[in-house]
């Protein structure tokens, strides 16, 4: 099945949002629950490469990728063709009723590409939150323990258990409790805000976290430590060097399952296939979603065979987990990542963006920190030498950029981080144009 190529240039023909988008937004108000938000209410007609086209004919530069989902771009021909071909044969049987080969193919692929050369097993699910929840179930079943350790600034999902794992209250947890028990939070290695400086952050934060686990929980009671190798919603926080290896060593010494939540960082996003690869981390369990299937809903838990197989028969699964069309899309997306060199491309994007953003940081005091790896880049906005968070500046930056046709996202526990997640197939010209718009926004503060 052929796809219509999207012209790779920004085009603004109406104000943003335009009249057609505004009309749909009016309909939405009486049809969609108010609790569902949208960063930029322009209604999409089609998308591809680094461009999103709306119903008014505007073409916006995409620095969001649907929150790191369309790593291989929107409507990649291989993804579209394989998913459509599969849907023409059958759309669903439920793998737990009548299984199909594509599910097995995806699990074999995940077992191959995820960190570590040990024997692995995988299960397929619907969302990142569901993957994290199942990783906790597996860890508890395999260890016979209950406690789960997570970190400051973490985000792991919107289900009851994963809300409990998530650090940020508003908007994710407010009014939704009580949450699941036996969840404990310890310090995160946040280099920009570490009191003794970023050079001390990794070892000191690891020591604090391990001390807190030892004294307040007891390692013998901990089933799993769950962490994002680079925190997403928390503000693209890359842990200080040495933090993750120290935590992994502690887990190994105490029979604790180390779970890497790579829902946002996985599938070439950070300039490695997985963010764990950067420091040679081999998780016991790894959760994936978002970039796994080119935009179709799919998620997974992959891990050591002895842990994954510890769960009793029938204990894992779900009606839609590993939908056949999503499996076909995932195999195509992985082929695109590997054959099109998107791991290397993510590094190129990171080099370009970080270079430009550091030039801005040297010019504007409101930029407190520029950070990221690969095509997962952020700037933290502050006020004064005490690094007070500056969410007001963030609101102005996003408002200007959106009006100029640049899709940007926010993040951060303090609501003061601009996060950028361009598709890995975006061209350098669009990257530069988007960064030019961002520079203009800072010039207007």
N, C-alpha and C positions, 0 to 999 in steps of 0.2 A: 504494500500500500504506500503510495507516494504521499509526501507531506509538502505543504506549501511553504516555500522558503520565506522566512521573515527577514526583511531588509535590515541590515545591521547599522542603523543610524537613528539618532534621537530626532523626534519630530513632535513639535507642539503646535496644535491647530486650534485648541480651545484653552480656556483656563482649566486648571486641574484642581478638583474633578470637573469634568465637562458636563453639559446638560443631560446627556443620556445617562451618565453615571449617577448624577444627582437624582434623576427620575427613578432609577432602580433603587437607590438608597432610600427614597421615600417609601417604595413598596416594601423594602426590607424591614422598615421600622414596624410594620404591622404584621410581618410574617415570621421574622427571625427573632429569637430570644435576645434581649438586650445585653445579656451577659457575654455574648460572643462579640469580640472586638475585631477591628481591622486597622492595621497600621495606616493604610492609604486607601480610601474608598473609591478607587477607580476600578471599574468592572472590566475584567479582561476578556478580550475577544480571541487573542491567540498570542503565542510567545515562542521564542526560539533564540538560540545563541545567547547574547547578552541583552536582548530587547524583550519588553513586554508591551503589547499593543492593547489599548483599551477600546471600548465600544464607541468612543467619540473620534477615533482615528489618531489619537496621540500615541507616540512610541517612546517609552520610558527606558532609561538605562537601568538594568537590573543588578543591584548590589545586594540582593536578598536571597535569591534562589529558593524562594518558598521556605525560608529558614533552613538552608543547607540541604535541601532535598534534590534539586535539579542540578547536581554536580555535573552530569553529562549534558546538560542543557535541556530545555523543554522540547518535547516532540522529536527526540533523536530518532532518525529513521529506523534504526535497528530495534529500538525499544518499541516503537509504534507497530512495526511490522510483525514482530514476534508476539506481542500481546494480542494484536488483532487476529492473527492466525490461530492462536490458542482459543480465543473467544469464539471463533467460528466453529471450533470442534466441540468444546464444552466450557461453560463458565464456572461450574462448581459441582463437586460431588461430596465434599468434605473429606479430607485426607484420612480422618478417623473412621470413615465409612467405606469408601472405595478410594484407595490411594492411587497416585499417579506419579510417573517418573520424574517430572519437572521438580517436584518437592525434593526428591532424593538428589537430583542434579544440583540444586541450590545448596543443600546441606554439604555435599561433597566440595563444592566450590568454596564455601565459607570455611570448611575445615582446612582447605589448602591455603587460603590467603591470609587468615588471621594469624597473629603472632604465635610462634612456637612450633616445634616439629614433633610434639608429643601426639599420641592418639587422641582424636577429638570426636565429639558428637555435636549435633546442632538440632534445635527445634525452631520452627517458623511460627510467627505470631503476627499481630496486626499493627502494633504501635510501639514506640520506644518505651512508653510507660509500662505497657504489658510485658515487654522484654525484661525490664528492670525488676518488675514484680516477680516474674518467673525465675530470674536469677536468684532472688532472695529465697524463694521456695526451694530451689534446688540446693542452695547452700545449707539451709536449715535441715533439709532431709538428709543430706550427705554427712553432716557433722553431728547431728543430734543436738545442736545448740540453737539458741534463740536470738541473741543480741545481734544487732546490725549497727555498724559504725559508719557515719557519713560526716561531711565536712561543712564548715562555714561557707556560705555563698553557693551551695550546691543547688542544682535543679535536676530533678529526676522524673517529673511527670505530674499528672493531675488525678490519678486514681487515689483511693484513700491511703493505701500504703505509700505510694510514691509522693503524695503530698506531705506525708510525715517525714520522708527522706529529704524533701526540698526545704531549703533554708528560708527563702523569701516568703513573707506572709502575704503581702498585697501585690498582685491580685490573686495569687494561686491558692492561698489557704484561708483567707479571711471568711469567717462564718461557716466553714465547712467541717469543723471538727465535731466530735473527738476523732483523733487519728490513731493509727495502729501503735501498739506499744513496743517496748524493747528496741527503741531506736535512740541512738546516742550520737551527739554532735561534738566534733573536736576541731581544733584550729586548722585553717588552711594556710598553705605557704603562698602568701599574696605579696610578691616582691615589692610592688610600688608602695604598699602601705605597711611594710614590715618595719617595726620601730628601730631596729638596729641596722637597717639597710638591706638592700636586695642581695648583697654578697653573703649575708648571714642567714637569709631567709630559709633556704632549703633545710640545712641541718638543724637549725633551731626550731623550726615549725615541726619537723619530724619528731624531735625529742619531746616537744610539748605534747603532741598528739599521742605518742606512745606512752608517755608518762600518765596522761589522762586516762587512756584505755586501761592501763595496768592498775591504776589506783581506784578508778571509779566503777569499772565494769568487771575486770578480771579477764585476761586473754582466754582462759579456759571456757568462758561463757559466750565468746564472740563467734558467731557463725560466719559473718562476712564483713569485710570492709569494702564499701562501694564508693567509687570516685570517678569523676570525669578527668581524664588526663590533661585536658584543657577545659576549664569550666566555661559553659556556654552562657546561659542566662545570667550567671553570676558576674559576667563582664569580660569574658575571654581571658580569664586569669590562667596564665601558664605557671605552674608551680616552680618555685625556686629550684635550681639545679641540685640534684641529690635527694630531693624530698620523696619522690615516688620510689626510687630504689630502696631507700631506708624503710619505707612503709611495707614494701613487698618482702624485704628480708624479715621484718618483724612478723608478718603474716605466715611466712614459710616456717619460721621457728616455732610458731604456736598453733599450727594446724588451722589457721583462719583462711577462708576462701577470699582471695583478692579478686574483686569484680571491677573491671574497667567498663564504665559507661561511655561507649564511643558512638552513641546515637548521633551526635552532632559532628564529631570529629572524624568519623570513619569514611572510608572509600575515597582516599586521595585528597581530602579536604585540606589537610595540614602540610602537604608536601611529602608525606609518607602515606602508604596505604592506610595505616592506622597511627594515631598519635602516639601510642605506646612504643612504636618502633623507634622513636627519636632517642630514647634512653635505653633501648634494648629491654623494655619491660615485657614480660610474658605473663599475662593475666591467667588466673585459673578459669575464670568465666569472662566473656566479653559480650556486651549487648550492642546490637546494631539496629539501625532503622534508617530514616531520612534518605540518605544518598544511595540506599541499597537497590532501588528499583526504578530509578528515573522518573519518579513522581507517583507511582502506584503504591498503595498502602501495603507495606510488608515490614517485618521486623524479625529479629532472631536473637537467640542465645546460643553461643558456641563455647564449648569448654572441654576440659579434661574428661576423657571417656569415663573414668571411674566416678567422677562427680555427677555427670549427666545421667549415667545409668543407675545411680543410687536411688532414683525416684521409682516408686512402685508403678506397675503397668496401669495406664489410664490416668495417672496423676498429672500429666501434662497434656496440653492440647487446647482446642478451641474451634468453634464451627468454621470460622473463616481463615484461620491461621494457615499461611502458605497457599492462598488462593492461586489457582493455576495460571491465570493471566498475569498476576503479580510475579509469580515465579519465572514465567517466560521473560517478563520485563527485566527482572533482576539479572538473569543470565546475559541478556543483551547489554545491560548497563555495565556489568563487570567486563564484558568483552570490549566495550568502548573505552573504559578506563585503561585497560591494559594495552590494547592495540593502538590507541590514540595518544599514549604517553601522558596521561592526565596527572600522574604523580609529579612528573617533572614540570608540567605546565603550572601546577599549583605553586611550585617553588618560584617559578618565574613571575607569577602574579604577585606573590608575597614580596619578592625583591622590589618589584616596581612600586607597589603600593606603599610599602614601609619606607622606601626612599623618599617618595613624595610627601608622605605624612610627617616624616621627621623634619623635612624642610618647613612645613607648616608649624610644627611644634617649636622650632627655633624662632619663629616670628611671633607667635601668639602665646601669651602666658596662660590663657585659659586652657590650653592643652597641657595637662599634667603628665600624661603618659601615652606613648604609642607602643602597641604590643601586638603580638600575633605570630603565627607560623603558617606558611603557605597562604592559601586564599581564605584565611580566617583571621581577620585583622580588626583591631579596635583602637579607639582613642578615648581616653578618660578625661572628662572636663571638670575643672576645679576652679576654686575661687580663693586667691591668696596663698601665702607661703605655707599655711597649715593644711593645705590640700583638701579644704572643705569641698564636698561634692557640689556640683553646679548643674542641677537638672534644668534650671531655667535656660541656661545656654544651650543645652541639648534640645529643648523644645524649639528654640529659635532656629537652630541649625537644621533640624528635621523639617520644619515648616518651609524654610526657603528651598531646600533641596527638593522636596516633594513638588513644590510649585514649579520648579524648573525641570521636572521630569527625571529625577533621580530617585530610585527606590532605595531607601536606607532604613535600617532597623535600629532600635534602641536596646539596651541591656544594662545590667549592673544592679547589684543589691541596692545602691543608692540612686538609681535612675539617672545616671550621668555618663553613660558610655554609649558611643556610636559604634555599632558593630556592622561589619561589612563582610558579606559572603557571596561574592560574585560567582556565577557559573564558571566552571573550569574551562569552558569553551569560549569565553568572552574574548574579544580582540583587544589588543593594546590600545587601539584608538579610542574605544569606548571606555576603557579604564582611565585613560588620561582625561577624556572629556568629563567623566564623572568626578574625578578628583579636581578638575578645574572648577566645577560647580561647587564642590565642597569648599574649595579655597575662597570662592566668592562669598559663600555663606559666612565664613570666619571674618572676612573683610567687612561684613555688614553688621557684626555684633556691636 
